[in-house]
Amino acid sequence: MAVEPISFKKLLKKTDDIYEAVLVASKRAKQILQDRVVKQMIDENQEIVDDDGIFAEPVVREDIDYDKEEKVTSMALNEFLDGKIDWNKSDELIEK
């Protein structure tokens, strides 16, 4: 799946600051990716642990078809545009 283009007008309806929109969506995309990786590791149950409880070798996932999975960026942007993401603005001012 390719990432679809999104109009700036749609982003500006949610917030006046494009940087803020990108930051919120990117943080959400990282959360989605982390959740996806953890879920897949649990589903595969491929823990290769030595006697000390440390992973003896890295887990290599070769059977993933990235074209069929929905991109985390698209998922995060859709959640942002649908109003499913709550975030708080910081009231602190950055002084130069």
PDB file as gemmi writes it, atoms N, CA and C in Angstrom:
CRYST1    1.000    1.000    1.000  90.00  90.00  90.00 P 1                      
ATOM      1  N   MET A   1       0.836  -1.172   0.000  1.00  0.00           N  
ATOM      2  CA  MET A   1       0.000   0.000   0.000  1.00  0.00           C  
ATOM      3  C   MET A   1       0.882   1.236   0.000  1.00  0.00           C  
ATOM      4  N   ALA A   2       0.555   2.148  -0.822  1.00  0.00           N  
ATOM      5  CA  ALA A   2       1.301   3.398  -0.880  1.00  0.00           C  
ATOM      6  C   ALA A   2       0.682   4.414   0.078  1.00  0.00           C  
ATOM      7  N   VAL A   3       1.490   5.349   0.516  1.00  0.00           N  
ATOM      8  CA  VAL A   3       0.999   6.420   1.371  1.00  0.00           C  
ATOM      9  C   VAL A   3       0.272   7.422   0.486  1.00  0.00           C  
ATOM     10  N   GLU A   4      -0.970   7.706   0.834  1.00  0.00           N  
ATOM     11  CA  GLU A   4      -1.778   8.635   0.047  1.00  0.00           C  
ATOM     12  C   GLU A   4      -1.439  10.080   0.428  1.00  0.00           C  
ATOM     13  N   PRO A   5      -1.473  10.991  -0.536  1.00  0.00           N  
ATOM     14  CA  PRO A   5      -1.228  12.402  -0.202  1.00  0.00           C  
ATOM     15  C   PRO A   5      -2.398  12.973   0.600  1.00  0.00           C  
ATOM     16  N   ILE A   6      -2.064  13.886   1.497  1.00  0.00           N  
ATOM     17  CA  ILE A   6      -3.079  14.515   2.341  1.00  0.00           C  
ATOM     18  C   ILE A   6      -3.001  16.022   2.148  1.00  0.00           C  
ATOM     19  N   SER A   7      -4.143  16.635   2.017  1.00  0.00           N  
ATOM     20  CA  SER A   7      -4.217  18.070   1.807  1.00  0.00           C  
ATOM     21  C   SER A   7      -3.845  18.824   3.086  1.00  0.00           C  
ATOM     22  N   PHE A   8      -3.108  19.917   2.922  1.00  0.00           N  
ATOM     23  CA  PHE A   8      -2.777  20.755   4.066  1.00  0.00           C  
ATOM     24  C   PHE A   8      -4.040  21.361   4.676  1.00  0.00           C  
ATOM     25  N   LYS A   9      -5.047  21.553   3.868  1.00  0.00           N  
ATOM     26  CA  LYS A   9      -6.300  22.115   4.378  1.00  0.00           C  
ATOM     27  C   LYS A   9      -6.928  21.210   5.427  1.00  0.00           C  
ATOM     28  N   LYS A  10      -6.844  19.899   5.208  1.00  0.00           N  
ATOM     29  CA  LYS A  10      -7.382  18.958   6.181  1.00  0.00           C  
ATOM     30  C   LYS A  10      -6.614  19.035   7.491  1.00  0.00           C  
ATOM     31  N   LEU A  11      -5.295  19.167   7.391  1.00  0.00           N  
ATOM     32  CA  LEU A  11      -4.488  19.274   8.603  1.00  0.00           C  
ATOM     33  C   LEU A  11      -4.767  20.579   9.344  1.00  0.00           C  
ATOM     34  N   LEU A  12      -4.944  21.653   8.593  1.00  0.00           N  
ATOM     35  CA  LEU A  12      -5.176  22.956   9.207  1.00  0.00           C  
ATOM     36  C   LEU A  12      -6.551  23.053   9.870  1.00  0.00           C  
ATOM     37  N   LYS A  13      -7.478  22.164   9.509  1.00  0.00           N  
ATOM     38  CA  LYS A  13      -8.779  22.145  10.173  1.00  0.00           C  
ATOM     39  C   LYS A  13      -8.645  21.613  11.603  1.00  0.00           C  
ATOM     40  N   LYS A  14      -7.650  20.776  11.837  1.00  0.00           N  
ATOM     41  CA  LYS A  14      -7.446  20.188  13.161  1.00  0.00           C  
ATOM     42  C   LYS A  14      -6.555  21.060  14.046  1.00  0.00           C  
ATOM     43  N   THR A  15      -5.610  21.752  13.451  1.00  0.00           N  
ATOM     44  CA  THR A  15      -4.681  22.597  14.203  1.00  0.00           C  
ATOM     45  C   THR A  15      -4.162  23.703  13.291  1.00  0.00           C  
ATOM     46  N   ASP A  16      -3.760  24.805  13.893  1.00  0.00           N  
ATOM     47  CA  ASP A  16      -3.227  25.916  13.105  1.00  0.00           C  
ATOM     48  C   ASP A  16      -1.744  25.743  12.802  1.00  0.00           C  
ATOM     49  N   ASP A  17      -1.116  24.796  13.446  1.00  0.00           N  
ATOM     50  CA  ASP A  17       0.320  24.602  13.322  1.00  0.00           C  
ATOM     51  C   ASP A  17       0.603  23.274  12.618  1.00  0.00           C  
ATOM     52  N   ILE A  18       1.118  23.347  11.400  1.00  0.00           N  
ATOM     53  CA  ILE A  18       1.435  22.135  10.631  1.00  0.00           C  
ATOM     54  C   ILE A  18       2.495  21.313  11.355  1.00  0.00           C  
ATOM     55  N   TYR A  19       3.482  21.993  11.944  1.00  0.00           N  
ATOM     56  CA  TYR A  19       4.536  21.286  12.674  1.00  0.00           C  
ATOM     57  C   TYR A  19       3.933  20.439  13.788  1.00  0.00           C  
ATOM     58  N   GLU A  20       2.971  20.995  14.496  1.00  0.00           N  
ATOM     59  CA  GLU A  20       2.309  20.271  15.578  1.00  0.00           C  
ATOM     60  C   GLU A  20       1.591  19.035  15.037  1.00  0.00           C  
ATOM     61  N   ALA A  21       0.916  19.176  13.919  1.00  0.00           N  
ATOM     62  CA  ALA A  21       0.204  18.049  13.319  1.00  0.00           C  
ATOM     63  C   ALA A  21       1.172  16.936  12.927  1.00  0.00           C  
ATOM     64  N   VAL A  22       2.284  17.311  12.331  1.00  0.00           N  
ATOM     65  CA  VAL A  22       3.287  16.323  11.917  1.00  0.00           C  
ATOM     66  C   VAL A  22       3.891  15.640  13.133  1.00  0.00           C  
ATOM     67  N   LEU A  23       4.173  16.409  14.171  1.00  0.00           N  
ATOM     68  CA  LEU A  23       4.763  15.859  15.386  1.00  0.00           C  
ATOM     69  C   LEU A  23       3.814  14.868  16.066  1.00  0.00           C  
ATOM     70  N   VAL A  24       2.560  15.235  16.205  1.00  0.00           N  
ATOM     71  CA  VAL A  24       1.574  14.357  16.841  1.00  0.00           C  
ATOM     72  C   VAL A  24       1.393  13.078  16.022  1.00  0.00           C  
ATOM     73  N   ALA A  25       1.274  13.219  14.714  1.00  0.00           N  
ATOM     74  CA  ALA A  25       1.073  12.043  13.852  1.00  0.00           C  
ATOM     75  C   ALA A  25       2.315  11.142  13.852  1.00  0.00           C  
ATOM     76  N   SER A  26       3.500  11.728  13.868  1.00  0.00           N  
ATOM     77  CA  SER A  26       4.711  10.909  13.851  1.00  0.00           C  
ATOM     78  C   SER A  26       4.881  10.139  15.155  1.00  0.00           C  
ATOM     79  N   LYS A  27       4.551  10.770  16.276  1.00  0.00           N  
ATOM     80  CA  LYS A  27       4.625  10.057  17.555  1.00  0.00           C  
ATOM     81  C   LYS A  27       3.622   8.907  17.593  1.00  0.00           C  
ATOM     82  N   ARG A  28       2.440   9.138  17.061  1.00  0.00           N  
ATOM     83  CA  ARG A  28       1.435   8.075  17.013  1.00  0.00           C  
ATOM     84  C   ARG A  28       1.880   6.950  16.088  1.00  0.00           C  
ATOM     85  N   ALA A  29       2.509   7.286  14.966  1.00  0.00           N  
ATOM     86  CA  ALA A  29       3.004   6.267  14.039  1.00  0.00           C  
ATOM     87  C   ALA A  29       4.050   5.382  14.722  1.00  0.00           C  
ATOM     88  N   LYS A  30       4.912   5.988  15.531  1.00  0.00           N  
ATOM     89  CA  LYS A  30       5.910   5.205  16.268  1.00  0.00           C  
ATOM     90  C   LYS A  30       5.241   4.258  17.257  1.00  0.00           C  
ATOM     91  N   GLN A  31       4.180   4.727  17.916  1.00  0.00           N  
ATOM     92  CA  GLN A  31       3.450   3.869  18.852  1.00  0.00           C  
ATOM     93  C   GLN A  31       2.802   2.691  18.127  1.00  0.00           C  
ATOM     94  N   ILE A  32       2.202   2.973  16.988  1.00  0.00           N  
ATOM     95  CA  ILE A  32       1.551   1.910  16.206  1.00  0.00           C  
ATOM     96  C   ILE A  32       2.579   0.874  15.768  1.00  0.00           C  
ATOM     97  N   LEU A  33       3.726   1.327  15.288  1.00  0.00           N  
ATOM     98  CA  LEU A  33       4.782   0.414  14.842  1.00  0.00           C  
ATOM     99  C   LEU A  33       5.282  -0.436  16.004  1.00  0.00           C  
ATOM    100  N   GLN A  34       5.507   0.183  17.148  1.00  0.00           N  
ATOM    101  CA  GLN A  34       5.973  -0.557  18.308  1.00  0.00           C  
ATOM    102  C   GLN A  34       4.951  -1.614  18.722  1.00  0.00           C  
ATOM    103  N   ASP A  35       3.682  -1.246  18.741  1.00  0.00           N  
ATOM    104  CA  ASP A  35       2.629  -2.202  19.081  1.00  0.00           C  
ATOM    105  C   ASP A  35       2.581  -3.353  18.081  1.00  0.00           C  
ATOM    106  N   ARG A  36       2.768  -3.030  16.813  1.00  0.00           N  
ATOM    107  CA  ARG A  36       2.735  -4.060  15.762  1.00  0.00           C  
ATOM    108  C   ARG A  36       3.888  -5.046  15.935  1.00  0.00           C  
ATOM    109  N   VAL A  37       5.076  -4.544  16.229  1.00  0.00           N  
ATOM    110  CA  VAL A  37       6.246  -5.406  16.394  1.00  0.00           C  
ATOM    111  C   VAL A  37       6.086  -6.293  17.620  1.00  0.00           C  
ATOM    112  N   VAL A  38       5.644  -5.710  18.729  1.00  0.00           N  
ATOM    113  CA  VAL A  38       5.458  -6.491  19.955  1.00  0.00           C  
ATOM    114  C   VAL A  38       4.401  -7.568  19.738  1.00  0.00           C  
ATOM    115  N   LYS A  39       3.300  -7.211  19.102  1.00  0.00           N  
ATOM    116  CA  LYS A  39       2.241  -8.187  18.850  1.00  0.00           C  
ATOM    117  C   LYS A  39       2.742  -9.331  17.983  1.00  0.00           C  
ATOM    118  N   GLN A  40       3.519  -9.004  16.960  1.00  0.00           N  
ATOM    119  CA  GLN A  40       4.018 -10.054  16.079  1.00  0.00           C  
ATOM    120  C   GLN A  40       5.016 -10.952  16.805  1.00  0.00           C  
ATOM    121  N   MET A  41       5.840 -10.381  17.654  1.00  0.00           N  
ATOM    122  CA  MET A  41       6.787 -11.201  18.412  1.00  0.00           C  
ATOM    123  C   MET A  41       6.051 -12.144  19.363  1.00  0.00           C  
ATOM    124  N   ILE A  42       4.989 -11.639  19.968  1.00  0.00           N  
ATOM    125  CA  ILE A  42       4.199 -12.487  20.864  1.00  0.00           C  
ATOM    126  C   ILE A  42       3.507 -13.585  20.070  1.00  0.00           C  
ATOM    127  N   ASP A  43       2.943 -13.223  18.908  1.00  0.00           N  
ATOM    128  CA  ASP A  43       2.250 -14.208  18.078  1.00  0.00           C  
ATOM    129  C   ASP A  43       3.202 -15.293  17.586  1.00  0.00           C  
ATOM    130  N   GLU A  44       4.396 -14.893  17.210  1.00  0.00           N  
ATOM    131  CA  GLU A  44       5.360 -15.858  16.681  1.00  0.00           C  
ATOM    132  C   GLU A  44       6.018 -16.661  17.798  1.00  0.00           C  
ATOM    133  N   ASN A  45       6.071 -16.044  19.009  1.00  0.00           N  
ATOM    134  CA  ASN A  45       6.666 -16.697  20.162  1.00  0.00           C  
ATOM    135  C   ASN A  45       8.055 -17.225  19.845  1.00  0.00           C  
ATOM    136  N   GLN A  46       8.889 -16.365  19.291  1.00  0.00           N  
ATOM    137  CA  GLN A  46      10.232 -16.766  18.882  1.00  0.00           C  
ATOM    138  C   GLN A  46      11.286 -16.185  19.825  1.00  0.00           C  
ATOM    139  N   GLU A  47      11.164 -16.478  21.077  1.00  0.00           N  
ATOM    140  CA  GLU A  47      12.173 -15.999  22.009  1.00  0.00           C  
ATOM    141  C   GLU A  47      13.335 -16.981  22.016  1.00  0.00           C  
ATOM    142  N   ILE A  48      14.474 -16.485  21.646  1.00  0.00           N  
ATOM    143  CA  ILE A  48      15.694 -17.286  21.669  1.00  0.00           C  
ATOM    144  C   ILE A  48      16.532 -16.724  22.807  1.00  0.00           C  
ATOM    145  N   VAL A  49      16.425 -17.345  23.978  1.00  0.00           N  
ATOM    146  CA  VAL A  49      17.040 -16.809  25.185  1.00  0.00           C  
ATOM    147  C   VAL A  49      18.092 -17.780  25.688  1.00  0.00           C  
ATOM    148  N   ASP A  50      19.225 -17.223  26.158  1.00  0.00           N  
ATOM    149  CA  ASP A  50      20.255 -18.079  26.731  1.00  0.00           C  
ATOM    150  C   ASP A  50      19.994 -18.285  28.221  1.00  0.00           C  
ATOM    151  N   ASP A  51      20.937 -18.880  28.946  1.00  0.00           N  
ATOM    152  CA  ASP A  51      20.745 -19.209  30.358  1.00  0.00           C  
ATOM    153  C   ASP A  51      20.595 -17.980  31.257  1.00  0.00           C  
ATOM    154  N   ASP A  52      21.168 -16.856  30.842  1.00  0.00           N  
ATOM    155  CA  ASP A  52      21.098 -15.641  31.647  1.00  0.00           C  
ATOM    156  C   ASP A  52      19.829 -14.828  31.386  1.00  0.00           C  
ATOM    157  N   GLY A  53      18.968 -15.303  30.521  1.00  0.00           N  
ATOM    158  CA  GLY A  53      17.737 -14.584  30.222  1.00  0.00           C  
ATOM    159  C   GLY A  53      17.923 -13.485  29.193  1.00  0.00           C  
ATOM    160  N   ILE A  54      19.024 -13.558  28.450  1.00  0.00           N  
ATOM    161  CA  ILE A  54      19.330 -12.545  27.436  1.00  0.00           C  
ATOM    162  C   ILE A  54      19.121 -13.170  26.066  1.00  0.00           C  
ATOM    163  N   PHE A  55      18.626 -12.368  25.144  1.00  0.00           N  
ATOM    164  CA  PHE A  55      18.456 -12.872  23.786  1.00  0.00           C  
ATOM    165  C   PHE A  55      19.816 -13.277  23.223  1.00  0.00           C  
ATOM    166  N   ALA A  56      19.933 -14.528  22.819  1.00  0.00           N  
ATOM    167  CA  ALA A  56      21.196 -15.051  22.332  1.00  0.00           C  
ATOM    168  C   ALA A  56      21.497 -14.577  20.915  1.00  0.00           C  
ATOM    169  N   GLU A  57      20.465 -14.383  20.130  1.00  0.00           N  
ATOM    170  CA  GLU A  57      20.646 -13.906  18.762  1.00  0.00           C  
ATOM    171  C   GLU A  57      19.430 -13.082  18.372  1.00  0.00           C  
ATOM    172  N   PRO A  58      19.603 -12.169  17.440  1.00  0.00           N  
ATOM    173  CA  PRO A  58      18.465 -11.319  17.057  1.00  0.00           C  
ATOM    174  C   PRO A  58      17.383 -12.121  16.337  1.00  0.00           C  
ATOM    175  N   VAL A  59      16.161 -11.668  16.517  1.00  0.00           N  
ATOM    176  CA  VAL A  59      15.035 -12.290  15.830  1.00  0.00           C  
ATOM    177  C   VAL A  59      14.923 -11.653  14.460  1.00  0.00           C  
ATOM    178  N   VAL A  60      15.030 -12.454  13.417  1.00  0.00           N  
ATOM    179  CA  VAL A  60      14.966 -11.956  12.046  1.00  0.00           C  
ATOM    180  C   VAL A  60      13.617 -12.339  11.470  1.00  0.00           C  
ATOM    181  N   ARG A  61      12.895 -11.353  11.020  1.00  0.00           N  
ATOM    182  CA  ARG A  61      11.582 -11.595  10.420  1.00  0.00           C  
ATOM    183  C   ARG A  61      11.697 -11.389   8.919  1.00  0.00           C  
ATOM    184  N   GLU A  62      11.747 -12.479   8.190  1.00  0.00           N  
ATOM    185  CA  GLU A  62      11.945 -12.406   6.745  1.00  0.00           C  
ATOM    186  C   GLU A  62      10.651 -12.564   5.949  1.00  0.00           C  
ATOM    187  N   ASP A  63       9.591 -13.027   6.590  1.00  0.00           N  
ATOM    188  CA  ASP A  63       8.378 -13.378   5.865  1.00  0.00           C  
ATOM    189  C   ASP A  63       7.335 -12.258   5.843  1.00  0.00           C  
ATOM    190  N   ILE A  64       7.756 -11.025   6.014  1.00  0.00           N  
ATOM    191  CA  ILE A  64       6.815  -9.914   6.051  1.00  0.00           C  
ATOM    192  C   ILE A  64       6.672  -9.327   4.656  1.00  0.00           C  
ATOM    193  N   ASP A  65       5.443  -9.172   4.223  1.00  0.00           N  
ATOM    194  CA  ASP A  65       5.168  -8.511   2.950  1.00  0.00           C  
ATOM    195  C   ASP A  65       4.716  -7.084   3.266  1.00  0.00           C  
ATOM    196  N   TYR A  66       5.650  -6.155   3.206  1.00  0.00           N  
ATOM    197  CA  TYR A  66       5.376  -4.782   3.618  1.00  0.00           C  
ATOM    198  C   TYR A  66       4.395  -4.064   2.691  1.00  0.00           C  
ATOM    199  N   ASP A  67       4.241  -4.546   1.474  1.00  0.00           N  
ATOM    200  CA  ASP A  67       3.297  -3.918   0.556  1.00  0.00           C  
ATOM    201  C   ASP A  67       1.848  -4.198   0.936  1.00  0.00           C  
ATOM    202  N   LYS A  68       1.593  -5.291   1.640  1.00  0.00           N  
ATOM    203  CA  LYS A  68       0.224  -5.648   2.006  1.00  0.00           C  
ATOM    204  C   LYS A  68      -0.206  -5.020   3.331  1.00  0.00           C  
ATOM    205  N   GLU A  69       0.762  -4.685   4.186  1.00  0.00           N  
ATOM    206  CA  GLU A  69       0.424  -4.084   5.473  1.00  0.00           C  
ATOM    207  C   GLU A  69       0.153  -2.601   5.290  1.00  0.00           C  
ATOM    208  N   GLU A  70      -0.828  -2.107   6.030  1.00  0.00           N  
ATOM    209  CA  GLU A  70      -1.117  -0.677   5.981  1.00  0.00           C  
ATOM    210  C   GLU A  70       0.028   0.072   6.652  1.00  0.00           C  
ATOM    211  N   LYS A  71       0.463   1.143   6.045  1.00  0.00           N  
ATOM    212  CA  LYS A  71       1.577   1.916   6.568  1.00  0.00           C  
ATOM    213  C   LYS A  71       1.172   2.600   7.868  1.00  0.00           C  
ATOM    214  N   VAL A  72       2.102   2.601   8.829  1.00  0.00           N  
ATOM    215  CA  VAL A  72       1.799   3.201  10.121  1.00  0.00           C  
ATOM    216  C   VAL A  72       1.599   4.711   9.997  1.00  0.00           C  
ATOM    217  N   THR A  73       2.270   5.334   9.055  1.00  0.00           N  
ATOM    218  CA  THR A  73       2.095   6.769   8.832  1.00  0.00           C  
ATOM    219  C   THR A  73       0.678   7.066   8.363  1.00  0.00           C  
ATOM    220  N   SER A  74       0.172   6.261   7.454  1.00  0.00           N  
ATOM    221  CA  SER A  74      -1.199   6.438   6.976  1.00  0.00           C  
ATOM    222  C   SER A  74      -2.201   6.221   8.100  1.00  0.00           C  
ATOM    223  N   MET A  75      -1.962   5.195   8.913  1.00  0.00           N  
ATOM    224  CA  MET A  75      -2.867   4.916  10.023  1.00  0.00           C  
ATOM    225  C   MET A  75      -2.881   6.082  11.015  1.00  0.00           C  
ATOM    226  N   ALA A  76      -1.702   6.602  11.343  1.00  0.00           N  
ATOM    227  CA  ALA A  76      -1.604   7.703  12.301  1.00  0.00           C  
ATOM    228  C   ALA A  76      -2.254   8.974  11.756  1.00  0.00           C  
ATOM    229  N   LEU A  77      -2.024   9.281  10.489  1.00  0.00           N  
ATOM    230  CA  LEU A  77      -2.631  10.474   9.904  1.00  0.00           C  
ATOM    231  C   LEU A  77      -4.152  10.350   9.841  1.00  0.00           C  
ATOM    232  N   ASN A  78      -4.632   9.177   9.520  1.00  0.00           N  
ATOM    233  CA  ASN A  78      -6.084   8.968   9.495  1.00  0.00           C  
ATOM    234  C   ASN A  78      -6.686   9.120  10.884  1.00  0.00           C  
ATOM    235  N   GLU A  79      -6.011   8.594  11.898  1.00  0.00           N  
ATOM    236  CA  GLU A  79      -6.485   8.762  13.270  1.00  0.00           C  
ATOM    237  C   GLU A  79      -6.491  10.237  13.655  1.00  0.00           C  
ATOM    238  N   PHE A  80      -5.450  10.957  13.244  1.00  0.00           N  
ATOM    239  CA  PHE A  80      -5.358  12.388  13.548  1.00  0.00           C  
ATOM    240  C   PHE A  80      -6.499  13.156  12.885  1.00  0.00           C  
ATOM    241  N   LEU A  81      -6.723  12.882  11.615  1.00  0.00           N  
ATOM    242  CA  LEU A  81      -7.759  13.598  10.877  1.00  0.00           C  
ATOM    243  C   LEU A  81      -9.168  13.228  11.346  1.00  0.00           C  
ATOM    244  N   ASP A  82      -9.343  12.002  11.848  1.00  0.00           N  
ATOM    245  CA  ASP A  82     -10.649  11.568  12.354  1.00  0.00           C  
ATOM    246  C   ASP A  82     -10.896  12.019  13.792  1.00  0.00           C  
ATOM    247  N   GLY A  83      -9.892  12.666  14.396  1.00  0.00           N  
ATOM    248  CA  GLY A  83     -10.050  13.156  15.762  1.00  0.00           C  
ATOM    249  C   GLY A  83      -9.922  12.082  16.819  1.00  0.00           C  
ATOM    250  N   LYS A  84      -9.263  10.985  16.503  1.00  0.00           N  
ATOM    251  CA  LYS A  84      -9.113   9.880  17.452  1.00  0.00           C  
ATOM    252  C   LYS A  84      -7.885  10.026  18.346  1.00  0.00           C  
ATOM    253  N   ILE A  85      -7.060  11.028  18.087  1.00  0.00           N  
ATOM    254  CA  ILE A  85      -5.845  11.251  18.874  1.00  0.00           C  
ATOM    255  C   ILE A  85      -6.053  12.479  19.748  1.00  0.00           C  
ATOM    256  N   ASP A  86      -5.824  12.300  21.043  1.00  0.00           N  
ATOM    257  CA  ASP A  86      -5.884  13.422  21.974  1.00  0.00           C  
ATOM    258  C   ASP A  86      -4.463  13.820  22.335  1.00  0.00           C  
ATOM    259  N   TRP A  87      -4.185  15.092  22.325  1.00  0.00           N  
ATOM    260  CA  TRP A  87      -2.874  15.581  22.719  1.00  0.00           C  
ATOM    261  C   TRP A  87      -3.050  16.911  23.427  1.00  0.00           C  
ATOM    262  N   ASN A  88      -2.080  17.233  24.228  1.00  0.00           N  
ATOM    263  CA  ASN A  88      -2.103  18.489  24.973  1.00  0.00           C  
ATOM    264  C   ASN A  88      -1.005  19.398  24.464  1.00  0.00           C  
ATOM    265  N   LYS A  89      -1.352  20.650  24.304  1.00  0.00           N  
ATOM    266  CA  LYS A  89      -0.346  21.638  23.941  1.00  0.00           C  
ATOM    267  C   LYS A  89       0.395  22.050  25.196  1.00  0.00           C  
ATOM    268  N   SER A  90       1.680  22.244  25.049  1.00  0.00           N  
ATOM    269  CA  SER A  90       2.468  22.715  26.170  1.00  0.00           C  
ATOM    270  C   SER A  90       2.323  24.227  26.274  1.00  0.00           C  
ATOM    271  N   ASP A  91       2.127  24.719  27.484  1.00  0.00           N  
ATOM    272  CA  ASP A  91       1.991  26.160  27.681  1.00  0.00           C  
ATOM    273  C   ASP A  91       3.338  26.854  27.874  1.00  0.00           C  
ATOM    274  N   GLU A  92       4.397  26.055  27.912  1.00  0.00           N  
ATOM    275  CA  GLU A  92       5.718  26.641  28.097  1.00  0.00           C  
ATOM    276  C   GLU A  92       6.165  27.327  26.806  1.00  0.00           C  
ATOM    277  N   LEU A  93       6.772  28.468  26.957  1.00  0.00           N  
ATOM    278  CA  LEU A  93       7.308  29.185  25.809  1.00  0.00           C  
ATOM    279  C   LEU A  93       8.797  28.907  25.689  1.00  0.00           C  
ATOM    280  N   ILE A  94       9.246  28.754  24.476  1.00  0.00           N  
ATOM    281  CA  ILE A  94      10.664  28.545  24.238  1.00  0.00           C  
ATOM    282  C   ILE A  94      11.322  29.910  24.096  1.00  0.00           C  
ATOM    283  N   GLU A  95      12.273  30.171  24.952  1.00  0.00           N  
ATOM    284  CA  GLU A  95      12.958  31.449  24.908  1.00  0.00           C  
ATOM    285  C   GLU A  95      14.263  31.315  24.156  1.00  0.00           C  
ATOM    286  N   LYS A  96      14.552  32.307  23.346  1.00  0.00           N  
ATOM    287  CA  LYS A  96      15.796  32.273  22.570  1.00  0.00           C  
ATOM    288  C   LYS A  96      16.895  32.967  23.319  1.00  0.00           C  
TER     289      LYS A  96                                                      
END                                                                             
